[in-house]
Amino acid sequence: MPLNILVVGAGICGPAFATLLQRSNPMHKITILERYESLRTAGQQVDLKTQAPHILRKMGLMEEIQSRCVNETGLEMVDSSNNRTAYFPAASAGERRPGLTSEHEIMRGDMVQVLYDASVKQDDTLKGRLENHGGLHYEFGRTITALNQSSEGVNVTFSDGKKGHFDLVVAADGQASRTRRLAFGKEISDAAFKSLNIHGAYFSIPRIEGEGSLARGHLAPGRRMIVTRTSDRPVTGVLMFTMRKSDRLSASYNESQESQKEAFVEIFNDNEWQTDRLIEGLRSSKDFYADEIGQIKMSQLSTGRVVLLGDAGYCPSPFTGLGTNLCLMGAYILAGELARQGSDIKMALKSYEDKMRPIVDECQQFSSTGLGLFFPSSRIGVWSMTKLVWAVSKVNGLFPQFSKVDTHEDKIPDYPELNLEE
Ligand SMILES: Cc1cc2nc3c(=O)[nH]c(=O)nc-3n(C[C@H](O)[C@H](O)[C@H](O)COP(=O)(O)OP(=O)(O)OC[C@H]3O[C@@H](n4cnc5c(N)ncnc54)[C@H](O)[C@@H]3O)c2cc1C
């Protein structure tokens, strides 16, 4: 039976899910809401690890994705005089070894664009081929303000005051999901965010001579870390992380972007590596994005006919490098279960939860205590950590076989119902 589905969020998993589900049954009517006026393409590099390349291959998109991947060959740690203190080469998609770079790295904006374009193209093709196809519609500059569930579906109020009725609502609106809050309540939703006590800012600045395909990382006293990633592009991506407690920074997320920028400037302006360049670049950046870093841990992935997908349900944090992998697995399994269970939405959501739970638990495994070591407060702490990182880089190079992990291709369920060509 064709379903009328609302997807909230046109980031990575929203368009991926819609494309997969539409392939299983073109009669489904799918509406994707994005609160921004256009696709939100901000963000720096995202890793495509473990199952992500397999899913993109199944969707017929891996070639396009690969053609847009950036060229980052590894990470070098440097001191404040730019002297190399450690080096980590890129890891293949099936490895989980220390470092930053994986085999497939793509700018978040390119990933969002490829998935969006694929969904629009598929919808156009189906429109031309079938008279009664349900259709996939994007609505930009719109969000939801209220949800009411009944046994027949979900009544939704939109930000423009209009109302709609859907068989299923998919919350694909990221870590701070409003849909999660509306469906599960503020208390449960807020409690699901487990902060790692790290704040991160991401932005682009002009490239300078000497920056090529190697990312550079720098540890600074005062619980600060900076990474620059040029990846052979004309601009350099900057990632600034801090574990310093700052009420101003925490409060700034509810204020303007200018306020967030100044809160980061206050923390990083006495750093001793590339200070003027980074502060000037931060202030004038057009793609600045900042967030408190954490994980989302929900004991249930759905309530009634509202289901959580991607970061909204199980953000593992950017420090795992597995957010995109996990959200693509979620999109694939949710679409697969809905295709398999037909109109039995309850059963589909239960199977989705059962299949996702072990995958989510594995991707969220993480030692936040260990992470704190990377943010020393004193100069002596930075010196000790630099030595430790050097030692890890040497061991890493000597025993590459220990870093091999299963790519978990066998953990990707087979869904012939999705009609994917392989
Ligand atoms: C601007 C931005 C930059 C990012 N940069 C990085 C990065 O540099 N590195 C990294 O590893 N990860 C980054 N991430 C996170 C990364 O995209 C996710 O971890 C992962 O890919 C899962 O994607 P998702 O589709 O679940 O969520 P997201 O990619 O977060 O997408 C959620 C989408 O929902 C939209 N949305 C939010 N609230 C509403 C609402 N109320 N109504 C309608 N739409 C809404 C958002 O605008 C966004 O388009 C970024 C996310 C965003 C939004």
The ligand as an SDF file (V2000), in Angstrom:
LIG
                    3D

 53 58  0  0  0  0  0  0  0  0999 V2000
   25.7280   22.5050    8.8000 C   0  0  0  0  0  0  0  0  0  0  0  0
   26.3240   21.1740    9.1910 C   0  0  0  0  0  0  0  0  0  0  0  0
   27.6960   20.9830    9.1290 C   0  0  0  0  0  0  0  0  0  0  0  0
   28.2590   19.7680    9.5030 C   0  0  0  0  0  0  0  0  0  0  0  0
   29.6020   19.6020    9.3950 N   0  0  0  0  0  0  0  0  0  0  0  0
   30.1590   18.4220    9.6800 C   0  0  0  0  0  0  0  0  0  0  0  0
   31.5700   18.2210    9.5270 C   0  0  0  0  0  0  0  0  0  0  0  0
   32.3020   19.1250    9.1500 O   0  0  0  0  0  0  0  0  0  0  0  0
   32.0780   16.9960    9.8130 N   0  0  0  0  0  0  0  0  0  0  0  0
   31.2730   15.9700   10.2400 C   0  0  0  0  0  0  0  0  0  0  0  0
   31.7810   14.8730   10.4780 O   0  0  0  0  0  0  0  0  0  0  0  0
   29.9440   16.1330   10.3880 N   0  0  0  0  0  0  0  0  0  0  0  0
   29.3680   17.3290   10.1330 C   0  0  0  0  0  0  0  0  0  0  0  0
   28.0070   17.4950   10.2780 N   0  0  0  0  0  0  0  0  0  0  0  0
   27.2020   16.3720   10.7550 C   0  0  0  0  0  0  0  0  0  0  0  0
   26.9680   15.3000    9.6940 C   0  0  0  0  0  0  0  0  0  0  0  0
   26.3080   15.8340    8.5870 O   0  0  0  0  0  0  0  0  0  0  0  0
   26.1320   14.2040   10.3380 C   0  0  0  0  0  0  0  0  0  0  0  0
   26.8400   13.7050   11.4710 O   0  0  0  0  0  0  0  0  0  0  0  0
   25.8570   12.9380    9.5350 C   0  0  0  0  0  0  0  0  0  0  0  0
   26.2440   12.9780    8.2450 O   0  0  0  0  0  0  0  0  0  0  0  0
   24.3940   12.5490    9.6740 C   0  0  0  0  0  0  0  0  0  0  0  0
   23.5930   13.3360    8.8460 O   0  0  0  0  0  0  0  0  0  0  0  0
   22.0400   13.6340    9.0970 P   0  0  0  0  0  0  0  0  0  0  0  0
   21.4060   13.6890    7.7550 O   0  0  0  0  0  0  0  0  0  0  0  0
   21.4920   12.7250   10.1180 O   0  0  0  0  0  0  0  0  0  0  0  0
   22.0400   15.0840    9.7910 O   0  0  0  0  0  0  0  0  0  0  0  0
   22.5490   16.4850    9.2740 P   0  0  0  0  0  0  0  0  0  0  0  0
   23.6170   16.3480    8.2760 O   0  0  0  0  0  0  0  0  0  0  0  0
   22.8010   17.2710   10.4880 O   0  0  0  0  0  0  0  0  0  0  0  0
   21.2720   17.0910    8.5030 O   0  0  0  0  0  0  0  0  0  0  0  0
   20.1010   17.5240    9.1540 C   0  0  0  0  0  0  0  0  0  0  0  0
   19.3090   18.4210    8.2030 C   0  0  0  0  0  0  0  0  0  0  0  0
   18.0800   18.7730    8.8250 O   0  0  0  0  0  0  0  0  0  0  0  0
   17.8710   20.1780    8.7200 C   0  0  0  0  0  0  0  0  0  0  0  0
   17.0570   20.5860    9.8710 N   0  0  0  0  0  0  0  0  0  0  0  0
   17.4570   20.7690   11.1460 C   0  0  0  0  0  0  0  0  0  0  0  0
   16.4210   21.1070   11.9040 N   0  0  0  0  0  0  0  0  0  0  0  0
   15.3310   21.1500   11.0930 C   0  0  0  0  0  0  0  0  0  0  0  0
   13.9710   21.4260   11.3050 C   0  0  0  0  0  0  0  0  0  0  0  0
   13.4850   21.7380   12.5210 N   0  0  0  0  0  0  0  0  0  0  0  0
   13.1100   21.3550   10.2450 N   0  0  0  0  0  0  0  0  0  0  0  0
   13.5710   21.0370    9.0110 C   0  0  0  0  0  0  0  0  0  0  0  0
   14.8650   20.7540    8.7580 N   0  0  0  0  0  0  0  0  0  0  0  0
   15.7300   20.8110    9.7820 C   0  0  0  0  0  0  0  0  0  0  0  0
   19.2740   20.7450    8.7190 C   0  0  0  0  0  0  0  0  0  0  0  0
   19.3190   22.0610    8.2000 O   0  0  0  0  0  0  0  0  0  0  0  0
   20.0260   19.7330    7.8700 C   0  0  0  0  0  0  0  0  0  0  0  0
   19.8720   20.0220    6.5130 O   0  0  0  0  0  0  0  0  0  0  0  0
   27.4050   18.7110    9.9520 C   0  0  0  0  0  0  0  0  0  0  0  0
   26.0080   18.9080   10.0150 C   0  0  0  0  0  0  0  0  0  0  0  0
   25.4680   20.1220    9.6390 C   0  0  0  0  0  0  0  0  0  0  0  0
   23.9520   20.3330    9.7000 C   0  0  0  0  0  0  0  0  0  0  0  0
  1  2  1  0
  2  3  1  0
  2 52  2  0
  3  4  2  0
  4  5  1  0
  4 50  1  0
  5  6  2  0
  6  7  1  0
  6 13  1  0
  7  8  2  0
  7  9  1  0
  9 10  1  0
 10 11  2  0
 10 12  1  0
 12 13  2  0
 13 14  1  0
 14 15  1  0
 14 50  1  0
 15 16  1  0
 16 17  1  0
 16 18  1  0
 18 19  1  0
 18 20  1  0
 20 21  1  0
 20 22  1  0
 22 23  1  0
 23 24  1  0
 24 25  2  0
 24 26  1  0
 24 27  1  0
 27 28  1  0
 28 29  2  0
 28 30  1  0
 28 31  1  0
 31 32  1  0
 32 33  1  0
 33 34  1  0
 33 48  1  0
 34 35  1  0
 35 36  1  0
 35 46  1  0
 36 37  1  0
 36 45  1  0
 37 38  2  0
 38 39  1  0
 39 40  1  0
 39 45  2  0
 40 41  1  0
 40 42  2  0
 42 43  1  0
 43 44  2  0
 44 45  1  0
 46 47  1  0
 46 48  1  0
 48 49  1  0
 50 51  2  0
 51 52  1  0
 52 53  1  0
M  END
$$$$
